[in-house]
C-alpha cells in the first residue's frame, strides 16, 4: 500500500480521489492491454508482409535477369546473323561484278598497264575505307599475290595459300572461320571470292581475299553489355572434336581466344551445354568454376554457340540488399510502434500542437525569406497548375511576373488569360502543346517563346519547370521563367557568321578546284596542240627534204607530195579550229545570214567526205524526207556547213565499221539536223564535259585518234551563236547520235522558195586564159612563184609581178589590158588596202581578189570595203583559187 501511495502521488493522483483514480487506472490498464495486443498483431503482420515481399522480389529478380539474358542473347544472335549475311552479301556483289572481273582479267593479262593497275587499286582500296575489312589481297589461281591493300603485306602463310587454292579450285565463295595467324599471332576471319575469266565462263582466274579483324568489327558488339555489370559477359564458342573452344578473349581470362579449351565431359559448364544441344536459360559453373546463370543458344548457319552469362552472386546481390532493407524497415516499424505505445493523449496532443505552431512559424519565416530573395532574381518563380477540367491558373508567382507578362500575381491566381494575351499569337500554340505534352507524360517542361506587352518590344522568354500530379487529378509545375532576348540575338548573329564563313569556305574550295582543273586542262590542251602542230610539220619538213634528193622515182615523188598535202591540210584544220575558238571566246564571230538550200548543202558535204569514207569501207548516207529536199532556210550557211563538217569528221574518226547517216527534219520553228554513227560511243562519265572548252573525251598522251579535240566545242559555239541548241545520245560500244536545231528563218513560206545558187564547175582539163593578163601584187617571192606556177600550168595566163603597192599602181596605169589583179594586203611601203582604194579611184570594174594570211572576219570586211571583189585566205587549195578566179572572170 505504501508503494502504491507513492506511485499515485508521482502520477498526480490525490488520496481523496483514490477510488475515482483507481477506476481510471483500471480503464487505462484495459486500454494498455488492448494496445499491447494490437502491437503484437502489428509485428506479426509486418513480419509476414516482409517475408512475402522478399520472396516476391527474389522471384521477380530472377525472372528479370532471365529475360535480360534471353533478350541480349537473342539480339546478339540476330546481330551475328546479320553480320555474316552482310559479309556474304559483300562477297556475292564482288563475285557477280562483271566490270570488276574484266578489270582483273585485263590486269592479269597486262600487269604493266598503269591505267588498269591504278583503276584496280582504287577499286580494292575502297574496301578497307568503306567496309569492315583490314586487308585485301588479290591472288591468281596459283595462289600468288598480284596486288594487295596495304601494298606491303608479308608473304602468305602456307595455310592461307592453301585456303586460296581451295577456293580457286572449288570456284565457291568461302568464309574462313576464326583462325590464329602464324605471322602476328592475332585472330582473324577471311572471305575468299573466286574471280571468273568472263561472265559465262567457269574458269577461275584469281581469288580476292578480304581479311576481317574481329578486334575491330566483331568483338566490340559481342562483348558490349547494355547495362553496367561487374560479371555479365557474352561468349562465343565452337566445338572442336571433344572440346569447346572460346573464340575471343574473356573478361576474366584475357588471353583465352582459341587457346582456352574445356572438355565436353564438364557438362555443368553452360558453354558445354550449348555445344551438346541445350538452349534457353541454364545454371552451372563457368570457366572459373563460379556459379552462373546463363542463356545458351546456337548461331544459325554457323558453327558458333552464344552464351550470355551472369554470376549468381551478382544476380542475388540486390535480393540480399532488399532483405536487409526489409529487416531494417520492419525493425524501425516495430520500434516506432513501441514508441507510440509510450505516448499518452495529452502529451501527444501538446507536442502535436507545439510542432504545428513551430512549423507554421518556420513556414512563415521561410516565405518571408523567399520573397526577399526572389525580389533580386531576374525573371519569375512560380507554381503553375492544370485543373482536371483542363483550365489553368497560377496559385503562386513572384513579382517578376509583372515584367514578363504585364500582370500581377493576383490577376493570375484564378485565371490564366492574362498570360495568353502577352504571348505572341504565333508562339501560343507551341507553348500550349508543350504544356499538354508535359502533363500527359509528366516530363520536365521547357519552352522558348516570345512575349509582347504594351509599350515594349517583342522579347524572348525561356521557361523550365518540373510537373507533379496531385491526388485530385490536377497537375502542378514548379519552375521559373527568364528573359533570353540578348542570348537569342547573339545566337542569331553567331549563326549568320557561321553560315557566311561556311559559304566563304565552300566558295574558296570550289574556286581552288576550278583553278586547279583549269590549269590541268589547259596544260593538257597545250600539250595536245603542240602534238597536233608538230606532227604534220614533221611530215612536211621530212618529205620536203626527201623530194629534193637526187634520185626519187615518180611514184615516190607522188606519194611524198600526197603526204605533204595531207599534213598541210591537217595543220590548216588545227589552226582554223584554234582561230574559230578564239573568235567565239572573244565574241567576234560574225553571223552572215542568207537564204540557201539545205539539201544541196548536205550533198556538198557528202561529196567532200565520200572518198575518205569509201577508203575506210564505211557507208555515208543522207537521210531526208523527200518532201523536204526543196527546203530552204535563212541562216549562216557557212557555219552550219562547218558544224556538220565537224560532226561528220568526228563520226569518221571514231567509227571503225558500219555506217554514218546524216540529215534533217522540221521540228516546230526549227530545222533539226542529225549525225548518227555506229562508232565506239561515249561513256557516261564523259557526257557532262564533252562539249566543254579544253575538255575532250580523252586528252591523254595515249589517245588513239588525231585532231585538236575542239570540233565539238566549236560546233556548240556556232549552234548557240545561231540561236539553236545541240545535244547527243550515246551508248558505249554501239554508237552516237548528235542532234542540233537552228531556227529556219523569218517565215515558213520563205523557206519553201528554192534559193538561187549559182554553181561554179571547174573543168577537169586545163583552163585556157592565154589571151588574158593578170597582175600579181606580192612582196614574198616564194608566194609569187607558187601563184605563177599554178596559173601558168593550169591557165596559160600572162602574168605581171609587182612587189608593193607603189609598183602595182604604176603597172596598172601603164597596162590597160589587165583582166584581173591578185592583191596581197600586207606589204612594205604602200599596203594592199591603200593600193586597192587608189586603183578603184581609176577603175571601178576590174576584178581585184585579195590573197592574204589575215584570218579574222573584220580583215575580210576591211578588204571588201577597200574595193576587193573577193578574199582568199592563205594557205589556199589550188582548186579553190581557180574557182574564185573563174567566178570573177565570168
Secondary structure, 3 states (H helix, E strand, C coil): CHHHHHHHHHCCCCHHHHHHHHHHHHHHHHHHHHHHHHHHHHHHHHHHHHHHHHHHHHHHHHHHHHHHHHHHHHHHHHHHHHHHHHHHHHHHHHHCCHHHHHHHHHHHHCCCCHHHHHHHHHHHHHHHHHCCCCEEEEEECCCCEEEEECCCCCCCCHHHHHHHHHHHHHCCCEEEEEEECCCCCCEEEEEEEEEECCCCCCCEEEEEEEEECHHHHCHHHHHCCCCCCCCCEEEEEEEECCEEEECCCECCECCCCCCCEEECCCCCCHHHHHHCCCCEEEEEECCCCCEEEEEEEECCCCCEEEEEEEEHHHHHHHHHHHHHHHHHHHHHHHHHHHHHHHCCHHHHHHHHHHHHHHHHHHHHHHHHHHHHHHHCCCCEEEEEEECCCCCEEEEEECCCHHHHHCCCCHHHCCCCHHHHHHECHHHHHHHHHHHHHHHHHCCCEEEEEEECCCCCCCEEEEEEEEEEECCCCCEEEEEEEEECHHHHHHHHHHHHHHHHHHHHHHHHHHHHHHHHHHHHHHHHHHHHHHHHHHHHHHHHHHHHHHHCCCCCCHHHHHHHHHHHHHHHHHHHHHHHHHHHHHHHHHCCCCCCCEEEEHHHHHHHHHHHHHHHHHHCCCEEEEECCHHHCCCEEEECHHHHHHHHHHHHHHHHHHCCCCEEEEEEEEECCEEEEEEEECCCCCCHHHCCCCCCCCCCCCCCCCCCCCCCCCHHHHHHHHHHHCCCEEEEEEECCCEEEEEEEEECCCCHHHHCCCCCCCCCCCCCCCCCCCCCEEEEECCCHHHHHHHHHHHHHHHCCEEEEECCHHHHHHHHHHCCCCCEEEECCCCCCCCHHHHHHHHHHHCCCCEEEEEECCCCHHHHHHHHHHCCCEEEECCCCHHHHHHHHHHHHC
